[in-house]
Amino acid sequence: MATRTEHILIIDPEADSRNELCRHLQVRGYYVTACESLMEGVASLSATPPDLIFADLPAAHISDLAREATSGGVEAPVIALSGASTADEVVAVMRAGASEVVLKPLDDKNAVDDALAKLFERIRVARLNEVYREELERKNLNLREGISELRADQSAGRKVQMKMLPDPDQSMAGVHMTHCIQPSLYLSGDFLDYMKLDEHLSLVYIADVSGHGASSAFVTVLLKNLTNRLQRNLRRGSSEDILDPERFLQRVNHELLETGLGKHVTLFVGLVDTQARELRYSVGGHFPMPILLDGNGARFLEGSGLPVGLFNKPDWAHYSERLNPGFRLILFSDGILEVIDAPSLDEKEKRLLELVQSGRHTVERLSESLQIEAMDELPDDIAIVTVTDGRAADE
């Protein structure tokens, strides 16, 4: 039963289904408004803002509804009512902006109740977090001196962390590499590195550690230390793990589990071979995937895999991609999606691809287009790495 009179909006062109869901929700103590079209539903949003929306609409209309439901002070998650018969159809609705999907016909009302419980709990936690945030802001007025000391310590840690990064603008093994990293806090959970392995081969990776703060920053130190050791092992001839993206992920996985910190990391690691004109890579749960730009246009690389540091004996797949003359490879941490103004993940990805295709494929142009450096506060750490064919870099 509802603990207060939450308002639920139903948009369903099927009268029987709409009325059945309406009765079910009213019996459970909710205040319900029912509509049969998107137009009526949008009108109801402004008249009586709901706490949650059920909608049986095509994915394109779900996208429009989700946009309306998160604008003008309205913050109402959308539960899609769908007769989808395949996983792809469900994914399309989720990408359009739905928070949950309940399959029709609604024979099992437990699915409706479970979706309601999950989302209302999320809303409750968000509201509590807002209250706590306001309380913390008031208390912070009396803690300025302590915070100043903490910031000084974190600032020193940040300087050390930034010194671990590679030179931000360098050429090696037939490619030119640049990067930027913008922490949302003093210490970053994002990390990146690149290095020359021989005259034609270079390693590049980008990592996003779970959480923030000192413990996440410690994992970036572990990554840097491991990479340096693997590079030394290659020079000594004692190990070639650094030449295999999958073995690289396995080494990181083993050392993370050994620390017992309870931290995991998403990683994309690639070997750029300018002699074979090939990129060999593995994916450890990293998202979004890097974008490859060449004479054929811009596209996200294919690939998937488990995050690193969660499982004892995971396997990761090998992938390879042809590197055409003049290629550019751009790697991002997921913080880049947080600063793109779009209502759904699918539209954020499209916008990112459009930026790269339109010529904003350098660190400077991307930062300028998204106004990253002008932001006083970032929602998440942001890291970007660009790898450019030496011939393109000379142009």
C-alpha positions as MATLAB code, in Angstrom:
seq = 'MATRTEHILIIDPEADSRNELCRHLQVRGYYVTACESLMEGVASLSATPPDLIFADLPAAHISDLAREATSGGVEAPVIALSGASTADEVVAVMRAGASEVVLKPLDDKNAVDDALAKLFERIRVARLNEVYREELERKNLNLREGISELRADQSAGRKVQMKMLPDPDQSMAGVHMTHCIQPSLYLSGDFLDYMKLDEHLSLVYIADVSGHGASSAFVTVLLKNLTNRLQRNLRRGSSEDILDPERFLQRVNHELLETGLGKHVTLFVGLVDTQARELRYSVGGHFPMPILLDGNGARFLEGSGLPVGLFNKPDWAHYSERLNPGFRLILFSDGILEVIDAPSLDEKEKRLLELVQSGRHTVERLSESLQIEAMDELPDDIAIVTVTDGRAADE';
ca = [
       0.000    0.000    0.000;
       1.163    3.513   -0.670;
       2.379    5.382    2.402;
       1.159    8.681    0.959;
      -1.045    9.701   -1.947;
       1.444    9.424   -4.771;
       0.149   10.563   -8.130;
       0.554    8.153  -11.027;
      -0.145    9.000  -14.667;
      -1.166    6.218  -17.088;
      -0.899    6.694  -20.862;
      -2.319    3.685  -22.676;
      -4.385    3.686  -25.915;
      -5.952    0.325  -24.957;
      -9.022    1.107  -22.844;
      -9.293   -2.318  -21.176;
      -5.635   -2.400  -20.240;
      -5.712    1.224  -19.069;
      -8.763    0.693  -16.880;
      -7.407   -2.545  -15.436;
      -4.130   -0.891  -14.385;
      -5.998    2.140  -13.055;
      -8.169   -0.023  -10.788;
      -5.161   -1.989   -9.577;
      -3.295    1.189   -8.589;
      -6.306    2.855   -6.973;
      -6.922   -0.204   -4.788;
      -3.355    0.226   -3.520;
      -4.013    3.803   -2.480;
      -2.528    5.772   -5.366;
      -4.113    8.806   -6.994;
      -4.332    7.945  -10.697;
      -4.839    9.963  -13.881;
      -5.432    7.931  -17.039;
      -4.973    9.137  -20.646;
      -5.130    7.425  -23.989;
      -2.595    9.487  -25.975;
       0.783   11.164  -25.635;
      -0.792   14.581  -26.263;
      -3.227   14.141  -23.355;
      -0.451   12.827  -21.155;
       1.841   15.807  -21.810;
      -1.039   18.178  -21.055;
      -1.653   16.360  -17.762;
       2.046   16.666  -16.848;
       1.848   20.446  -16.639;
      -1.609   20.494  -15.012;
      -0.903   17.961  -12.266;
       2.725   16.811  -12.156;
       2.853   13.072  -11.380;
       5.356   11.191   -9.256;
       5.576    8.366  -11.808;
       4.292    7.523  -15.298;
       3.143    4.269  -16.908;
       3.186    4.565  -20.719;
       2.349    2.180  -23.554;
       3.968    4.146  -26.393;
       6.468    3.542  -29.209;
      10.142    4.081  -28.313;
      10.219    7.420  -30.159;
       7.264    8.710  -28.119;
       8.811    7.334  -24.899;
      11.810    9.543  -25.689;
       9.538   12.602  -26.089;
       7.673   11.756  -22.886;
      10.882   11.221  -20.894;
      12.114   14.604  -22.063;
       8.889   16.292  -20.944;
       8.874   14.351  -17.673;
      12.293   15.708  -16.666;
      11.736   19.363  -17.590;
       9.981   22.317  -16.031;
      10.536   21.110  -12.486;
       8.861   17.742  -13.131;
      10.941   14.710  -12.169;
       8.823   11.666  -12.960;
      10.414    8.358  -14.012;
       8.708    6.463  -16.841;
       7.720    2.791  -16.660;
       7.171    1.530  -20.204;
       4.252   -0.834  -20.763;
       5.366   -2.942  -23.696;
       4.293   -5.947  -25.671;
       7.931   -6.490  -26.672;
       8.780  -10.017  -27.719;
      12.562   -9.612  -28.048;
      15.378   -8.263  -25.888;
      16.252   -5.721  -28.607;
      12.791   -4.162  -28.326;
      13.159   -3.861  -24.551;
      16.630   -2.315  -24.931;
      15.258    0.203  -27.462;
      12.628    1.366  -24.979;
      15.206    1.645  -22.175;
      17.557    3.611  -24.422;
      14.681    5.952  -25.237;
      14.499    6.971  -21.591;
      12.327    4.462  -19.726;
      13.475    3.653  -16.174;
      11.748    0.256  -16.119;
       9.810   -1.988  -18.532;
       6.707   -4.027  -17.616;
       5.554   -6.482  -20.261;
       1.950   -6.699  -21.409;
      -0.523   -8.259  -20.986;
      -0.534   -7.383  -17.276;
      -1.573  -10.834  -16.084;
       1.002  -10.784  -13.292;
       0.411   -7.659  -11.211;
       3.476   -8.500   -9.129;
       5.598   -7.118  -11.960;
       3.751   -3.793  -11.662;
       4.121   -3.736   -7.887;
       7.820   -4.623   -8.073;
       8.501   -1.821  -10.560;
       6.597    0.660   -8.379;
       8.445   -0.388   -5.243;
      11.834   -0.071   -6.934;
      11.220    3.365   -8.411;
       9.446    4.857   -5.403;
      12.315    3.671   -3.229;
      14.708    5.411   -5.636;
      12.605    8.583   -5.450;
      12.472    8.356   -1.651;
      16.247    7.998   -1.438;
      16.746   10.930   -3.831;
      14.470   13.109   -1.697;
      16.253   12.057    1.470;
      19.587   12.761   -0.174;
      18.397   16.247   -1.029;
      17.393   16.831    2.588;
      20.726   15.475    3.803;
      22.566   17.625    1.275;
      20.863   20.759    2.582;
      21.642   19.778    6.180;
      25.275   19.130    5.309;
      25.553   22.496    3.589;
      24.351   24.216    6.755;
      26.773   22.253    8.913;
      29.652   22.975    6.548;
      29.481   26.622    7.580;
      30.917   25.549   10.953;
      33.547   23.223    9.470;
      35.447   25.533    7.136;
      38.712   25.312    8.979;
      38.709   21.498    8.970;
      37.671   21.404    5.333;
      40.514   23.751    4.425;
      43.001   21.301    5.940;
      41.365   18.402    4.135;
      41.503   20.257    0.842;
      45.164   21.006    1.368;
      45.868   17.291    1.867;
      43.776   16.326   -1.140;
      45.400   19.011   -3.244;
      48.800   17.528   -2.445;
      47.470   14.069   -3.352;
      46.093   15.412   -6.596;
      49.479   16.845   -7.562;
      51.088   13.467   -6.992;
      48.347   11.765   -9.006;
      48.707   14.179  -11.922;
      52.474   13.581  -11.997;
      51.825    9.895  -12.656;
      50.137   10.730  -15.955;
      52.151   10.575  -19.190;
      53.281   13.702  -21.005;
      50.084   15.253  -22.397;
      51.429   15.729  -25.921;
      53.916   13.276  -27.402;
      54.713   11.219  -30.485;
      55.775    7.583  -30.344;
      55.817    4.454  -32.491;
      54.225    6.221  -35.470;
      51.346    7.830  -33.547;
      50.712   11.085  -31.696;
      48.984   10.906  -28.311;
      47.321   13.601  -26.201;
      45.079   13.528  -23.151;
      43.234   15.525  -20.530;
      41.760   14.544  -17.189;
      39.316   16.646  -15.165;
      38.549   15.295  -11.664;
      35.125   16.026  -10.206;
      36.786   16.100   -6.779;
      40.379   16.769   -5.731;
      41.340   13.126   -6.288;
      40.323   11.322   -9.440;
      39.102    7.773   -9.929;
      39.833    8.062  -13.647;
      43.270    7.197  -14.961;
      45.005    6.777  -18.300;
      48.407    5.918  -19.643;
      50.224    5.300  -22.906;
      53.737    4.233  -23.750;
      56.010    3.067  -26.543;
      56.773   -0.680  -26.519;
      58.886   -0.809  -29.689;
      59.380    1.183  -32.893;
      55.923    0.288  -34.222;
      53.947   -0.695  -31.135;
      52.421    1.392  -28.346;
      50.107    0.649  -25.431;
      47.182    2.870  -24.445;
      44.554    2.340  -21.769;
      41.869    4.283  -19.940;
      40.441    3.262  -16.563;
      37.555    4.305  -14.324;
      37.804    3.146  -10.705;
      34.581    2.583   -8.769;
      33.824    5.340   -6.299;
      35.815    8.468   -5.554;
      38.325    9.718   -3.037;
      41.557    8.384   -1.596;
      40.833    4.646   -1.944;
      39.937    5.048   -5.622;
      43.016    7.210   -6.168;
      45.105    4.455   -4.588;
      43.952    2.057   -7.317;
      45.288    4.480   -9.942;
      48.679    4.265   -8.197;
      48.429    0.467   -8.389;
      47.686    0.672  -12.118;
      50.674    2.915  -12.779;
      52.960    0.708  -10.723;
      51.787   -2.453  -12.500;
      52.185   -0.894  -15.945;
      55.732    0.180  -15.144;
      56.605   -3.313  -13.883;
      55.153   -4.984  -16.976;
      57.091   -2.605  -19.193;
      60.330   -3.419  -17.328;
      59.568   -7.147  -17.592;
      59.220   -6.776  -21.355;
      62.579   -5.031  -21.626;
      64.218   -7.734  -19.482;
      62.563  -10.530  -21.447;
      60.972  -12.039  -18.317;
      57.331  -11.490  -19.316;
      55.304  -10.405  -22.354;
      52.012   -9.859  -20.494;
      51.967   -6.229  -21.593;
      51.788   -7.391  -25.235;
      48.478   -9.169  -24.667;
      45.444   -7.014  -23.703;
      43.667   -9.976  -22.099;
      46.692  -10.907  -19.931;
      47.043   -7.239  -18.976;
      43.465   -7.259  -17.647;
      44.117  -10.522  -15.815;
      47.146   -9.028  -14.045;
      45.155   -5.972  -12.985;
      42.314   -8.228  -11.819;
      44.648  -10.362   -9.704;
      46.339   -7.399   -8.020;
      43.045   -5.634   -7.283;
      41.667   -8.741   -5.578;
      44.899   -9.078   -3.611;
      44.538   -5.571   -2.143;
      41.205   -6.446   -0.504;
      39.992   -2.867   -1.014;
      36.694   -3.972   -2.489;
      37.352   -1.783   -5.515;
      36.769   -2.668   -9.133;
      37.675   -0.825  -12.294;
      36.438   -0.590  -15.873;
      39.256   -0.689  -18.419;
      39.837   -0.393  -22.128;
      43.341   -1.483  -23.117;
      44.667   -1.399  -26.681;
      47.866   -2.076  -28.595;
      48.393    0.221  -31.572;
      50.553   -1.483  -34.214;
      51.456    0.996  -36.962;
      53.437   -1.609  -38.901;
      50.565   -4.112  -39.112;
      48.080   -1.185  -39.254;
      46.042   -2.845  -36.541;
      44.518   -2.096  -33.145;
      44.320   -5.111  -30.812;
      42.258   -4.580  -27.680;
      40.229   -6.013  -24.818;
      37.356   -4.472  -22.892;
      36.938   -4.743  -19.127;
      33.423   -3.346  -18.719;
      34.436    0.039  -20.110;
      31.797    2.443  -21.472;
      31.459    4.366  -23.711;
      33.525    2.496  -26.248;
      36.266    4.474  -28.043;
      35.490    6.143  -31.354;
      37.579    5.368  -34.439;
      37.648    8.073  -37.102;
      39.105    7.537  -40.583;
      38.240    8.006  -44.240;
      35.170    5.797  -43.764;
      33.690    8.083  -41.102;
      33.435    7.806  -37.319;
      32.137    4.788  -35.405;
      32.204    3.264  -31.948;
      34.429    0.209  -31.611;
      32.710   -3.099  -30.937;
      33.375   -5.109  -27.804;
      32.308   -6.000  -24.274;
      33.650   -7.733  -21.184;
      33.418   -7.987  -17.406;
      34.666   -5.222  -15.089;
      38.084   -5.867  -13.536;
      38.502   -6.756   -9.868;
      35.182   -8.511   -9.198;
      35.726  -12.165  -10.145;
      38.492  -14.668   -9.427;
      38.961  -16.175  -12.878;
      37.226  -14.062  -15.525;
      37.882  -14.307  -19.247;
      38.134  -11.408  -21.658;
      37.847  -11.499  -25.427;
      40.391  -10.274  -27.955;
      39.276   -7.791  -30.589;
      41.090   -6.247  -33.525;
      40.405   -3.337  -35.837;
      42.070   -2.251  -39.079;
      43.787    1.143  -38.787;
      43.486    2.990  -42.069;
      45.902    5.797  -42.964;
      45.060    9.049  -41.200;
      43.060    7.347  -38.419;
      42.193    8.968  -35.110;
      41.187    6.997  -32.017;
      39.429    8.813  -29.162;
      38.977    7.169  -25.741;
      36.620    8.520  -23.067;
      35.673    7.774  -19.488;
      31.940    7.626  -18.781;
      32.006   11.094  -17.224;
      31.913   12.507  -20.770;
      28.289   11.341  -21.068;
      27.316   13.222  -17.905;
      28.133   16.608  -19.473;
      26.292   15.948  -22.755;
      22.839   17.519  -22.637;
      20.536   14.788  -23.949;
      17.611   12.948  -22.307;
      18.695    9.359  -22.964;
      21.863    7.304  -23.247;
      21.246    6.631  -26.926;
      21.017   10.335  -27.722;
      24.133   11.088  -25.642;
      26.092    8.537  -27.695;
      24.769    9.986  -30.952;
      25.732   13.492  -29.846;
      29.251   12.355  -28.944;
      29.646   10.680  -32.337;
      28.364   13.828  -34.076;
      30.933   15.975  -32.258;
      33.768   13.742  -33.433;
      32.438   13.550  -36.992;
      32.122   17.338  -37.177;
      35.838   17.790  -36.570;
      35.870   18.039  -32.777;
      38.217   15.100  -32.423;
      41.006   16.722  -30.444;
      41.111   17.088  -26.674;
      40.963   20.876  -26.982;
      38.019   20.957  -29.406;
      36.009   18.408  -27.416;
      36.605   20.260  -24.150;
      35.662   23.542  -25.802;
      32.495   22.135  -27.400;
      31.277   20.586  -24.151;
      32.513   23.544  -22.039;
      34.223   21.140  -19.651;
      36.889   23.539  -18.424;
      34.289   26.270  -17.808;
      32.272   24.111  -15.392;
      32.644   24.961  -11.715;
      31.596   21.465  -10.691;
      31.655   18.288  -12.770;
      29.122   15.495  -12.108;
      31.862   12.883  -12.600;
      35.550   12.585  -13.441;
      36.290   13.041  -17.138;
      39.248   11.578  -19.011;
      39.944   11.787  -22.747;
      42.794   10.264  -24.767;
      43.394   10.804  -28.465;
      45.621    8.584  -30.602;
      46.392   10.013  -34.027;
      48.168    8.412  -36.969;
      51.544   10.094  -37.320;
      50.742   11.087  -40.887;
      47.506   12.788  -39.805;
      49.287   14.525  -36.933;
      51.790   16.052  -39.345;
      49.062   17.541  -41.527;
];
